[in-house]
Amino acid sequence: MTNLTTPTIDSLFNIYHQRGVVENYIKEIKEGFFLDKTNSHSYLVNTFHMLISGIAYNLVQAMKPAVLPLVERKHGIMTLRFKLLHIPARIVSHARKTWIQLSSANVFDRLFWHVLHRIQQM
């Protein structure tokens, strides 16, 4: 801020607002894709994990407008993971077959099938 010649209140607000938005994106990628976890002592493994997390984050951001309904696009990674991937199910084995029985009482069932249908259309 010290190198601005004539800072106005609006320009300062916009600069700090953009900084806050970027910090929220960083927090989302750290929490949503466990970027803050370095499970290995190897620098190469941790770097690869960071790159995969970054790619996953970018993929989710690209898929949001393509497959999610308008109301769901504003949600973060943790909320989307909960709504789309935490599906109540039971694994049942009979004879030589194994079945996955999805719960009929899933609250986010309609959203899951909508997103799956949109992905299949791509």
C-alpha positions as CSV (number, residue, x, y, z in Angstrom):
1,M,0.0,0.0,0.0
2,T,2.9,2.4,0.6
3,N,3.8,2.6,-3.1
4,L,0.3,3.8,-4.1
5,T,0.4,7.5,-4.9
6,T,-3.2,8.5,-4.2
7,P,-5.1,5.5,-2.7
8,T,-8.8,5.9,-2.4
9,I,-11.0,4.0,0.0
10,D,-12.6,2.1,-2.9
11,S,-9.3,1.0,-4.4
12,L,-8.0,-0.1,-1.0
13,F,-11.1,-2.1,-0.4
14,N,-10.9,-3.8,-3.8
15,I,-7.3,-4.8,-3.2
16,Y,-7.9,-6.2,0.2
17,H,-11.1,-7.9,-1.0
18,Q,-9.3,-9.7,-3.8
19,R,-6.6,-10.8,-1.3
20,G,-9.3,-12.2,1.0
21,V,-10.9,-14.1,-1.9
22,V,-7.6,-15.7,-2.9
23,E,-6.9,-16.7,0.8
24,N,-10.3,-18.4,0.8
25,Y,-9.4,-20.3,-2.3
26,I,-6.1,-21.4,-0.7
27,K,-8.0,-22.5,2.4
28,E,-10.5,-24.5,0.3
29,I,-7.7,-26.4,-1.5
30,K,-5.9,-27.1,1.7
31,E,-9.0,-28.4,3.5
32,G,-10.8,-30.0,0.5
33,F,-7.8,-31.9,-1.0
34,F,-5.7,-32.3,2.1
35,L,-2.9,-30.1,0.7
36,D,-1.7,-29.3,4.2
37,K,-0.8,-33.0,4.8
38,T,2.7,-34.1,4.0
39,N,2.6,-37.7,4.8
40,S,6.0,-38.6,3.4
41,H,9.6,-37.7,4.2
42,S,10.3,-37.5,0.5
43,Y,10.2,-34.1,-1.1
44,L,9.3,-35.7,-4.5
45,V,6.3,-37.6,-3.1
46,N,5.0,-34.5,-1.3
47,T,5.5,-32.4,-4.5
48,F,3.6,-35.0,-6.5
49,H,0.8,-35.0,-3.9
50,M,0.6,-31.2,-4.1
51,L,0.4,-31.3,-8.0
52,I,-2.3,-33.9,-7.9
53,S,-4.3,-31.9,-5.4
54,G,-3.9,-28.8,-7.6
55,I,-5.1,-30.7,-10.7
56,A,-8.1,-32.1,-8.7
57,Y,-9.0,-28.6,-7.5
58,N,-8.9,-27.2,-11.1
59,L,-10.9,-30.2,-12.4
60,V,-13.6,-29.6,-9.8
61,Q,-13.7,-25.9,-10.6
62,A,-14.0,-26.6,-14.3
63,M,-16.8,-29.2,-13.7
64,K,-18.9,-27.0,-11.4
65,P,-20.4,-24.9,-14.2
66,A,-20.6,-27.9,-16.6
67,V,-22.5,-30.4,-14.4
68,L,-23.9,-28.8,-11.3
69,P,-27.2,-27.0,-11.0
70,L,-26.9,-23.2,-10.5
71,V,-27.7,-23.4,-6.8
72,E,-25.0,-25.9,-6.1
73,R,-22.1,-24.1,-7.9
74,K,-21.3,-21.8,-5.0
75,H,-20.6,-24.7,-2.6
76,G,-17.1,-25.6,-1.6
77,I,-15.2,-28.9,-2.1
78,M,-16.1,-30.3,1.3
79,T,-19.8,-29.7,0.8
80,L,-19.8,-31.2,-2.7
81,R,-17.9,-34.2,-1.4
82,F,-20.4,-34.7,1.3
83,K,-23.4,-34.3,-1.0
84,L,-22.1,-36.3,-3.9
85,L,-19.8,-39.0,-2.5
86,H,-21.1,-39.8,1.0
87,I,-23.9,-42.1,-0.2
88,P,-25.4,-44.5,2.3
89,A,-25.0,-48.1,1.0
90,R,-24.8,-51.7,2.0
91,I,-22.6,-54.4,0.5
92,V,-24.5,-57.7,0.1
93,S,-23.0,-61.0,-1.0
94,H,-25.1,-63.9,-2.2
95,A,-23.5,-67.0,-3.7
96,R,-20.9,-65.7,-6.2
97,K,-22.3,-62.2,-6.6
98,T,-21.7,-59.1,-4.6
99,W,-24.2,-56.2,-4.8
100,I,-24.0,-52.6,-3.6
101,Q,-27.4,-51.5,-2.4
102,L,-27.8,-47.8,-2.3
103,S,-30.1,-46.3,0.3
104,S,-33.5,-45.2,-1.0
105,A,-33.6,-42.5,1.7
106,N,-30.6,-40.5,0.5
107,V,-31.4,-36.8,0.8
108,F,-29.0,-35.9,-2.1
109,D,-30.1,-38.7,-4.4
110,R,-31.7,-36.4,-7.0
111,L,-28.5,-34.2,-7.1
112,F,-26.3,-37.3,-7.5
113,W,-28.3,-38.6,-10.5
114,H,-28.5,-35.2,-12.0
115,V,-24.7,-34.7,-11.9
116,L,-24.1,-38.3,-13.2
117,H,-26.5,-37.7,-16.1
118,R,-24.8,-34.4,-17.0
119,I,-21.3,-36.0,-16.9
120,Q,-22.5,-38.8,-19.2
121,Q,-23.8,-36.2,-21.7
122,M,-20.4,-34.7,-22.0
